[in-house]
Amino acid sequence: MNFCVTEIALEEQCLNIVIQIENANLETNRIESVKKIADNSAKLQKLEDDILASLQNDSGIPLLEDVELINTLNTAKDASDEAKSQAEGLKISMKKIMENREMYRPIAKKASALYFVLFELNVVDAMYQFSLSWYKELF
């Protein structure tokens, strides 16, 4: 297996490093937004599972008279509406964060290209070998 890093992946890693140094709030906000998006998705999935479980539960009560099912559906609707409105806010926030991140992209692109230039020096002599972690620390 080849465990070499790709230029695009290294560019993203360098971008994260630059942003953590230059604008730590931006990276913190991005990470929090990603977590909130994942939490909302998990919450919606759980609600769907609860609804399906309630529908599968054959208690002999007609669906329109099943109070537990009706309560589950009402809770799911409220939570879904809340999650959708929160998702719209997060989408706008993520767009602004990504636009701000792109300002640092040229630095990350050059750092990634420089790594691969230095990486090729081992063709000249084996003493020019180095690790990715060393380069990231140097960067």
VOFI-548203 format. One record per residue: chain; x negated, y, z negated of N, C-alpha, C, CB in turn; residue number from 1. Coordinates in steps of 0.05 Angstrom, whole numbers, padded with zeros to 5 digits. Glycine has a CB too. Example, Ala and Ser with C-alpha at 12.3 -4.5 7.8 and 13.67 -1.06 7.14 Angstrom:
REM residues 2
[atom "A" [-00264 -00114 -00156] [-00246 -00090 -00156] [-00264 -00066 -00156] [-00226 -00089 -00181] 1]
[atom "A" [-00257 -00045 -00142] [-00273 -00021 -00143] [-00258 00001 -00157] [-00282 -00012 -00114] 2]
//
This chain:
REM residues 139
[atom "A" [-00017 -00024 00000] [00000 00000 00000] [-00018 00025 00000] [00019 00000 -00024] 1]
[atom "A" [-00008 00045 00014] [-00023 00070 00015] [-00010 00090 -00005] [-00023 00082 00044] 2]
[atom "A" [-00025 00098 -00025] [-00014 00116 -00045] [-00024 00145 -00041] [-00023 00106 -00073] 3]
[atom "A" [-00032 00151 -00017] [-00041 00178 -00011] [-00017 00197 -00011] [-00056 00180 00016] 4]
[atom "A" [-00022 00221 -00020] [-00002 00242 -00019] [00001 00253 00009] [-00008 00264 -00040] 5]
[atom "A" [00025 00261 00016] [00028 00274 00042] [00025 00304 00039] [00056 00267 00054] 6]
[atom "A" [00021 00317 00061] [00017 00346 00060] [00042 00361 00050] [00009 00356 00088] 7]
[atom "A" [00065 00352 00058] [00090 00365 00050] [00094 00361 00020] [00114 00354 00066] 8]
[atom "A" [00090 00336 00010] [00093 00331 -00018] [00074 00347 -00035] [00090 00301 -00024] 9]
[atom "A" [00049 00348 -00027] [00029 00364 -00041] [00037 00394 -00040] [00001 00360 -00030] 10]
[atom "A" [00047 00403 -00018] [00056 00430 -00016] [00077 00436 -00037] [00067 00436 00012] 11]
[atom "A" [00096 00418 -00040] [00117 00422 -00060] [00106 00422 -00089] [00139 00399 -00058] 12]
[atom "A" [00087 00404 -00094] [00074 00403 -00120] [00059 00429 -00126] [00055 00379 -00123] 13]
[atom "A" [00045 00439 -00106] [00030 00464 -00109] [00049 00488 -00113] [00012 00469 -00085] 14]
[atom "A" [00072 00487 -00098] [00092 00507 -00101] [00103 00508 -00130] [00115 00503 -00081] 15]
[atom "A" [00108 00485 -00141] [00117 00483 -00169] [00096 00495 -00188] [00124 00454 -00176] 16]
[atom "A" [00071 00488 -00183] [00049 00498 -00200] [00048 00529 -00199] [00022 00486 -00193] 17]
[atom "A" [00048 00539 -00175] [00046 00568 -00171] [00070 00582 -00185] [00046 00576 -00141] 18]
[atom "A" [00093 00572 -00181] [00117 00585 -00193] [00116 00583 -00223] [00142 00571 -00183] 19]
[atom "A" [00106 00561 -00234] [00104 00559 -00264] [00085 00579 -00274] [00095 00531 -00272] 20]
[atom "A" [00064 00586 -00259] [00044 00605 -00268] [00055 00634 -00264] [00018 00602 -00254] 21]
[atom "A" [00065 00639 -00240] [00073 00666 -00233] [00100 00675 -00243] [00072 00669 -00203] 22]
[atom "A" [00119 00656 -00244] [00147 00663 -00251] [00159 00639 -00265] [00163 00671 -00226] 23]
[atom "A" [00152 00634 -00290] [00161 00611 -00304] [00191 00610 -00307] [00148 00610 -00331] 24]
[atom "A" [00204 00633 -00310] [00233 00633 -00313] [00247 00622 -00288] [00243 00661 -00318] 25]
[atom "A" [00236 00627 -00265] [00248 00617 -00240] [00248 00587 -00240] [00232 00628 -00216] 26]
[atom "A" [00226 00575 -00247] [00224 00546 -00247] [00242 00534 -00269] [00195 00536 -00252] 27]
[atom "A" [00243 00547 -00292] [00260 00537 -00314] [00289 00539 -00305] [00255 00555 -00340] 28]
[atom "A" [00297 00560 -00293] [00325 00563 -00283] [00331 00542 -00262] [00329 00591 -00272] 29]
[atom "A" [00312 00536 -00245] [00317 00516 -00224] [00321 00488 -00237] [00293 00514 -00204] 30]
[atom "A" [00304 00482 -00256] [00306 00456 -00269] [00333 00454 -00284] [00283 00451 -00288] 31]
[atom "A" [00340 00475 -00298] [00366 00475 -00313] [00390 00472 -00294] [00369 00500 -00330] 32]
[atom "A" [00388 00486 -00271] [00410 00485 -00252] [00413 00457 -00240] [00405 00505 -00229] 33]
[atom "A" [00390 00444 -00234] [00391 00417 -00224] [00403 00398 -00245] [00362 00407 -00216] 34]
[atom "A" [00395 00402 -00270] [00407 00385 -00292] [00437 00389 -00294] [00393 00391 -00318] 35]
[atom "A" [00446 00414 -00293] [00474 00420 -00295] [00490 00407 -00272] [00479 00450 -00296] 36]
[atom "A" [00478 00409 -00248] [00491 00397 -00224] [00494 00366 -00228] [00475 00403 -00199] 37]
[atom "A" [00472 00354 -00238] [00473 00325 -00243] [00493 00318 -00265] [00445 00315 -00251] 38]
[atom "A" [00494 00335 -00286] [00514 00330 -00308] [00542 00332 -00298] [00509 00350 -00331] 39]
[atom "A" [00547 00352 -00281] [00574 00355 -00269] [00582 00331 -00252] [00576 00381 -00253] 40]
[atom "A" [00563 00322 -00236] [00568 00298 -00220] [00574 00274 -00237] [00545 00293 -00201] 41]
[atom "A" [00559 00271 -00258] [00563 00248 -00276] [00591 00250 -00290] [00541 00246 -00297] 42]
[atom "A" [00597 00274 -00298] [00623 00279 -00311] [00646 00272 -00292] [00626 00308 -00321] 43]
[atom "A" [00645 00281 -00268] [00666 00276 -00248] [00667 00246 -00242] [00660 00291 -00222] 44]
[atom "A" [00644 00232 -00241] [00644 00204 -00236] [00658 00189 -00259] [00616 00193 -00232] 45]
[atom "A" [00652 00198 -00284] [00664 00185 -00307] [00694 00189 -00307] [00652 00196 -00333] 46]
[atom "A" [00703 00213 -00299] [00732 00218 -00298] [00745 00200 -00277] [00737 00247 -00292] 47]
[atom "A" [00732 00197 -00254] [00743 00179 -00233] [00745 00151 -00243] [00725 00181 -00208] 48]
[atom "A" [00724 00142 -00257] [00724 00115 -00269] [00747 00111 -00289] [00697 00109 -00282] 49]
[atom "A" [00751 00132 -00305] [00773 00131 -00325] [00800 00129 -00311] [00772 00155 -00344] 50]
[atom "A" [00804 00144 -00290] [00829 00144 -00276] [00833 00116 -00263] [00829 00166 -00254] 51]
[atom "A" [00812 00106 -00250] [00815 00079 -00238] [00820 00058 -00259] [00790 00072 -00222] 52]
[atom "A" [00807 00060 -00282] [00812 00040 -00303] [00841 00042 -00313] [00792 00045 -00327] 53]
[atom "A" [00851 00066 -00316] [00879 00070 -00324] [00899 00059 -00304] [00885 00099 -00329] 54]
[atom "A" [00892 00062 -00278] [00910 00052 -00257] [00909 00021 -00256] [00902 00063 -00230] 55]
[atom "A" [00885 00010 -00262] [00883 -00019 -00261] [00896 -00032 -00285] [00853 -00027 -00260] 56]
[atom "A" [00897 -00018 -00307] [00909 -00028 -00331] [00939 -00032 -00327] [00903 -00010 -00356] 57]
[atom "A" [00947 -00056 -00324] [00975 -00062 -00319] [00989 -00066 -00345] [00979 -00087 -00300] 58]
[atom "A" [01000 -00045 -00356] [01013 -00047 -00382] [01043 -00052 -00379] [01009 -00021 -00398] 59]
[atom "A" [01053 -00053 -00355] [01081 -00058 -00351] [01098 -00033 -00352] [01092 -00078 -00371] 60]
[atom "A" [01086 -00011 -00358] [01100 00015 -00360] [01099 00027 -00332] [01087 00034 -00382] 61]
[atom "A" [01121 00038 -00322] [01120 00052 -00296] [01100 00075 -00297] [01149 00062 -00289] 62]
[atom "A" [01087 00080 -00274] [01066 00100 -00273] [01076 00128 -00283] [01056 00102 -00245] 63]
[atom "A" [01100 00135 -00276] [01110 00161 -00283] [01116 00164 -00313] [01135 00168 -00267] 64]
[atom "A" [01118 00142 -00327] [01124 00142 -00355] [01099 00136 -00372] [01146 00123 -00362] 65]
[atom "A" [01077 00129 -00360] [01052 00122 -00374] [01039 00148 -00384] [01033 00106 -00355] 66]
[atom "A" [01043 00153 -00410] [01033 00178 -00422] [01002 00179 -00422] [01043 00181 -00451] 67]
[atom "A" [00989 00156 -00427] [00960 00155 -00427] [00949 00162 -00399] [00950 00127 -00436] 68]
[atom "A" [00961 00152 -00379] [00952 00157 -00351] [00957 00187 -00344] [00967 00140 -00331] 69]
[atom "A" [00979 00197 -00352] [00986 00226 -00347] [00966 00244 -00361] [01014 00233 -00355] 70]
[atom "A" [00959 00237 -00386] [00939 00253 -00401] [00912 00251 -00388] [00938 00244 -00430] 71]
[atom "A" [00905 00228 -00379] [00879 00224 -00366] [00878 00240 -00340] [00874 00194 -00360] 72]
[atom "A" [00900 00240 -00325] [00901 00255 -00300] [00899 00286 -00305] [00926 00249 -00285] 73]
[atom "A" [00913 00295 -00326] [00912 00324 -00333] [00884 00332 -00342] [00932 00330 -00355] 74]
[atom "A" [00872 00315 -00358] [00844 00321 -00367] [00825 00321 -00344] [00836 00300 -00388] 75]
[atom "A" [00829 00302 -00326] [00812 00300 -00302] [00815 00324 -00284] [00818 00274 -00287] 76]
[atom "A" [00840 00334 -00281] [00845 00357 -00264] [00831 00382 -00276] [00875 00362 -00261] 77]
[atom "A" [00835 00386 -00302] [00822 00409 -00315] [00792 00408 -00314] [00831 00411 -00345] 78]
[atom "A" [00781 00385 -00319] [00752 00382 -00319] [00741 00385 -00290] [00743 00354 -00330] 79]
[atom "A" [00756 00375 -00271] [00748 00377 -00243] [00748 00406 -00234] [00767 00360 -00225] 80]
[atom "A" [00769 00421 -00241] [00770 00449 -00234] [00747 00465 -00247] [00797 00461 -00244] 81]
[atom "A" [00741 00458 -00272] [00719 00471 -00286] [00693 00464 -00273] [00719 00463 -00316] 82]
[atom "A" [00689 00439 -00266] [00664 00431 -00254] [00661 00443 -00226] [00663 00400 -00251] 83]
[atom "A" [00683 00446 -00211] [00681 00458 -00185] [00674 00488 -00187] [00708 00455 -00170] 84]
[atom "A" [00686 00502 -00205] [00679 00530 -00208] [00650 00534 -00218] [00698 00544 -00228] 85]
[atom "A" [00642 00516 -00236] [00614 00517 -00245] [00595 00510 -00222] [00610 00498 -00269] 86]
[atom "A" [00603 00491 -00205] [00586 00483 -00182] [00583 00506 -00163] [00599 00458 -00168] 87]
[atom "A" [00604 00521 -00159] [00602 00544 -00140] [00582 00565 -00151] [00629 00558 -00136] 88]
[atom "A" [00583 00570 -00177] [00564 00588 -00190] [00536 00578 -00188] [00571 00593 -00219] 89]
[atom "A" [00533 00552 -00193] [00506 00540 -00191] [00496 00540 -00162] [00507 00511 -00202] 90]
[atom "A" [00513 00537 -00143] [00505 00537 -00115] [00494 00565 -00108] [00529 00530 -00096] 91]
[atom "A" [00507 00586 -00116] [00497 00613 -00111] [00471 00618 -00126] [00518 00634 -00120] 92]
[atom "A" [00470 00609 -00150] [00445 00612 -00166] [00422 00596 -00153] [00449 00602 -00195] 93]
[atom "A" [00427 00572 -00145] [00406 00556 -00132] [00396 00569 -00106] [00416 00527 -00127] 94]
[atom "A" [00415 00581 -00091] [00407 00594 -00066] [00388 00617 -00072] [00432 00605 -00051] 95]
[atom "A" [00394 00633 -00093] [00376 00655 -00100] [00349 00645 -00110] [00389 00673 -00122] 96]
[atom "A" [00350 00624 -00125] [00325 00612 -00136] [00308 00602 -00113] [00331 00588 -00155] 97]
[atom "A" [00320 00588 -00093] [00305 00577 -00071] [00294 00600 -00053] [00323 00559 -00054] 98]
[atom "A" [00309 00621 -00050] [00298 00644 -00035] [00274 00656 -00049] [00320 00666 -00032] 99]
[atom "A" [00275 00658 -00076] [00252 00669 -00091] [00228 00649 -00090] [00260 00674 -00120] 100]
[atom "A" [00234 00624 -00090] [00212 00604 -00088] [00198 00606 -00061] [00224 00575 -00092] 101]
[atom "A" [00212 00612 -00040] [00200 00613 -00014] [00180 00635 -00011] [00222 00617 00007] 102]
[atom "A" [00181 00655 -00029] [00161 00676 -00028] [00133 00665 -00034] [00168 00699 -00048] 103]
[atom "A" [00132 00644 -00049] [00107 00632 -00057] [00098 00609 -00039] [00109 00621 -00086] 104]
[atom "A" [00114 00603 -00019] [00109 00580 -00001] [00082 00583 00014] [00131 00578 00020] 105]
[atom "A" [00074 00607 00024] [00048 00609 00038] [00024 00600 00021] [00044 00637 00048] 106]
[atom "A" [00025 00607 -00005] [00003 00599 -00023] [00002 00568 -00025] [00007 00611 -00051] 107]
[atom "A" [00025 00556 -00029] [00026 00527 -00031] [00018 00513 -00005] [00055 00518 -00039] 108]
[atom "A" [00026 00524 00017] [00018 00513 00043] [-00012 00513 00047] [00032 00528 00066] 109]
[atom "A" [-00024 00536 00040] [-00054 00538 00043] [-00068 00520 00023] [-00062 00567 00038] 110]
[atom "A" [-00058 00517 -00001] [-00070 00499 -00020] [-00069 00470 -00011] [-00057 00503 -00048] 111]
[atom "A" [-00046 00463 00000] [-00043 00436 00010] [-00062 00430 00034] [-00014 00431 00019] 112]
[atom "A" [-00064 00450 00052] [-00082 00446 00075] [-00111 00445 00065] [-00079 00470 00095] 113]
[atom "A" [-00118 00461 00046] [-00145 00461 00035] [-00152 00434 00023] [-00149 00483 00014] 114]
[atom "A" [-00133 00422 00009] [-00138 00395 -00003] [-00146 00375 00019] [-00113 00386 -00019] 115]
[atom "A" [-00131 00375 00040] [-00136 00356 00061] [-00162 00361 00076] [-00113 00355 00081] 116]
[atom "A" [-00170 00386 00078] [-00196 00393 00089] [-00218 00382 00071] [-00199 00424 00093] 117]
[atom "A" [-00215 00387 00045] [-00235 00377 00026] [-00235 00347 00025] [-00230 00389 -00002] 118]
[atom "A" [-00212 00335 00027] [-00209 00306 00027] [-00225 00293 00049] [-00180 00298 00028] 119]
[atom "A" [-00227 00306 00072] [-00241 00295 00095] [-00272 00297 00091] [-00233 00310 00120] 120]
[atom "A" [-00281 00312 00071] [-00310 00314 00067] [-00322 00287 00059] [-00315 00335 00045] 121]
[atom "A" [-00307 00269 00049] [-00318 00243 00041] [-00328 00227 00066] [-00297 00226 00027] 122]
[atom "A" [-00320 00236 00090] [-00330 00224 00114] [-00359 00232 00118] [-00313 00233 00139] 123]
[atom "A" [-00366 00257 00109] [-00394 00267 00111] [-00411 00251 00091] [-00395 00297 00106] 124]
[atom "A" [-00402 00250 00067] [-00417 00236 00046] [-00398 00227 00024] [-00440 00254 00034] 125]
[atom "A" [-00402 00203 00013] [-00385 00192 -00007] [-00384 00209 -00033] [-00393 00164 -00014] 126]
[atom "A" [-00405 00225 -00037] [-00406 00241 -00062] [-00384 00262 -00062] [-00433 00254 -00065] 127]
[atom "A" [-00371 00268 -00040] [-00351 00288 -00038] [-00323 00278 -00045] [-00350 00301 -00011] 128]
[atom "A" [-00321 00255 -00057] [-00295 00244 -00065] [-00286 00257 -00090] [-00296 00213 -00068] 129]
[atom "A" [-00260 00262 -00093] [-00248 00273 -00116] [-00219 00264 -00119] [-00250 00304 -00116] 130]
[atom "A" [-00208 00268 -00142] [-00181 00259 -00146] [-00161 00282 -00142] [-00177 00247 -00174] 131]
[atom "A" [-00136 00274 -00137] [-00115 00294 -00134] [-00110 00309 -00160] [-00089 00280 -00125] 132]
[atom "A" [-00112 00295 -00182] [-00108 00309 -00208] [-00130 00330 -00212] [-00107 00289 -00231] 133]
[atom "A" [-00154 00324 -00204] [-00176 00343 -00207] [-00170 00368 -00190] [-00203 00331 -00199] 134]
[atom "A" [-00161 00363 -00165] [-00155 00386 -00147] [-00132 00402 -00158] [-00148 00375 -00119] 135]
[atom "A" [-00111 00390 -00168] [-00089 00405 -00179] [-00098 00421 -00203] [-00066 00386 -00187] 136]
[atom "A" [-00115 00410 -00219] [-00126 00426 -00242] [-00142 00449 -00232] [-00143 00407 -00261] 137]
[atom "A" [-00158 00445 -00212] [-00174 00466 -00200] [-00156 00487 -00188] [-00193 00455 -00179] 138]
[atom "A" [-00135 00479 -00175] [-00117 00497 -00162] [-00103 00514 -00183] [-00096 00482 -00146] 139]
//
